[in-house]
């Protein structure tokens, strides 16, 4: 399996150096491809166009990156939402890398598309391992993340109908749409319609879920799916 390509954005050089050293010795098989104090600096390192991060900057060498460990409070006073949006536009997944005590900033980053949170007080090896999990599509749910979600009424359920909830439960557990249709006794086209409606409802309350991974995270946040759920546990009666 190829190494996971990871970068870090943190305004403390000692933190960036720590991530570099741990990435070299980690058992999680990761490769640090970028390290910067700000998101624009990281995008420049990775050869991205500052106007359109999805594109390669003129005359630059493009360096691929899968996951970015992002500190929420940077010295350049940038907003977490702006930073997450820039990194996502560049095709990178974002893992919040923070002390985990500022719930409003955590919620802001989550709304912009961050996929999880790791605490700076935890061993750096844990952050590296969770970055690989994010790259593999596994959600990273912590008590700090759950507390940030629970503390905001905007992170309530999206008023899904019982059928939409069951569709989401099965789909977020790992079943393909055709398998969800068989288990619910409906047409595959109906499953697709349900999923489209689910996405619309989450987007309407500021919790976009454009991918299947995003839908799984929303299902976990709303208690429809356990963090460890898979197609095996989804078959069990509820």
N, C-alpha and C positions, 0 to 999 in steps of 0.2 A: 504494500500500500504506500503511495507517495506521501511525502511529508506535507503537513498542513502549513500553509503560508500565512504567517501572522505578522501583524505590526502593532505598535503601541504608540498612543498619543498621551503624553503626560508632561507637565511643565517642570517636573523634578528630575534632574539628570540622574540622580542616584536610583530612582525608580526605574527609569529606562535601562540603565546599566544592569540593574538586578534582573529585569526581564530578559535581557540579552544573555546573561550568564546562565540563567536557569534554562532558557530555551536550548542552550548548547548541551545540557546534561540531562534534560527531561526524558523520561521514558515514553512520553506521549507522542514522540516523533513529529516535532514541529520545526519549522524554519523561520527565524525572524528575518523579514525582508524589508522592514522599515521601522524607524524610531524617530519621533519628532515631538516638539513642544506644542505644536498647533496642527490642526487638520490641514490648512493650506500648505504648511511646510511638508507634511507627510505626502500629500498629493503631488507636490513638486518632486520629492524624492522618488516617487513611484512613476514619474513621467507622465502625469495626467494634465490635461488641459484645464486651467483654472476656471475657464468660462463654461466648460462642459466636461466634468470629471470622467464621463464615460469614454471620452476620446483621449488619444495619446497626444501629448503636447508636441508642437512642431519641433523637429530635431532632437527629441528626447527618446531615451530608451525606456520602453514600457516594462514595468515590473509588476507581475501579478501578485495579488494579495487576496486571501479568502476572508480573514477575520481580523478586525481591529479592536484591541483593548483600548477603550476610550474613557479618560478621566472626564468627569462632568464639570469641574470648576477649574478652568484654565486661566492663566494670567492675561491672555488676550481679551478676556471678558466676552468671549463668544458664547452664544446660547447652545445648550445641548441639542435642541431640535435642529438648529442650523448645521451643526457638525454631523449629526446622524444622517441628515438628508444628503449632505455632500458625499459622505462615505457610501451611502446606499446608491447614490447616482453613479458612483464609480464602480458599482457591482460588488461591494464588500459588505459582509455582515458585521454587525456591531455588538460587542459585548461590553456593557457598562463596567468600568473598573474604578471603583470609588470607595470611600469610607462608608457609604451606604446609609448615611444619616439624614440626607436631604430628600425627603419623600417627594416634594414638588418637582425637583429637578429629575428625579428618577422617572416620575410619571411623564414629564415632558419628553424625555428621551424615548420612553416606551411608545408614546403616541407617534413619534417620528419614525419608529421602526426598529429600535434596539431590541435584541432578542433575549437578553438576560442580564444578570448582574453578578459580579464577584467582588468580594470585599478586599480592600488593600491590606487589611489586618490578617487575612488568611495567608498561608504559605504561597509564594509565587508559583510553586509547582501546581497548585490547585487552579490558579488562573490559566496556566498553560493548558492543563487538561480540559478545562471547560471551554477554552477556545477551540480545541479539537472537537469537542462535543457539538458546539455550535456549527462548525464546518460540516459535520456529519448529519446535521438536521435534528439534533437532540436538544430539547428545551432545557434551559438552565433556570430552575425555580428555587429561590432562596426565601428565607423568612423576611428579609428586608424587602424583597420584591413583592411578596405577598402583602406585607404591611402597607407598602406604598399604594398598591391596588385597592386594598380594603379601605384605605383612608380617603378615597375620592368617590363621590357618588357617580361621577361620570364613568367609572369602571364597573357599573352595575351590569347585569345581564342585558342583552340586546333585545329583550322581549321576543324571544324566539318561540314559535308555536311548538307544541309537543312533537309534531312530525319533523320540524326543522331541528329540534334538539336531538332527536334520535338519529337523524341524518348526520348531524355534526359529530355525535358520539362515535358512530361507526367509522365515519370518514377520517376523523382525527385519530382514531385508534390504529389506522394503517390500512383499512380496506380500500380497494379501488372502487370507483363509482359503480361499475357493473356488479361488484360483490355486494355493495350496499343495497342496490336495487333488488337483488335476489333475497337478501335477508329481510327486507322490508315489504317484499311482495309488490313492488311498484316498478314502473318502467325506468330505464336508465335516464331517459330524458327528464323524468320527474325529479330524479336525484340531482341532476345538473341544475334544474330550475331552483330546487331547494338551496343548493350551495350558493347559487348566484344571489338569492334573496338574503341568505345568511351574511354574505359578504357586504351586501348593500346596507343591512341593518347595523353591522359593526362599523362600517365606514361612517354612517350617519351620526354615531355617537363619539366619533374621534378615535376609534380603535380599528384602523384598517387591517384587513387580513387578505392580502392579495395572493398569498401562496398557501400551499397545504400546511407547511410548517407554521405559518402565522395562525391558521385556523386551529391547529393543535394547541398552540399557546393560548388562544382565546378560550378554547374548551377547557383547558386546565385552570385558567384564571376563574372561570365561571362554575367550576365544580362539576362539569359534565364528564370529564375524563381525569383519571388519576395520572400523576406524572409518569408512573411506571406502566401505564396501560398499553397493551398491544392487541393484535388480532385475537390472541388466545383469551385474554381476560375479557375482551369485548363480547365474546360468545357467551359468557356466564350470565344467568338471569340477574336482572336488577331488582 
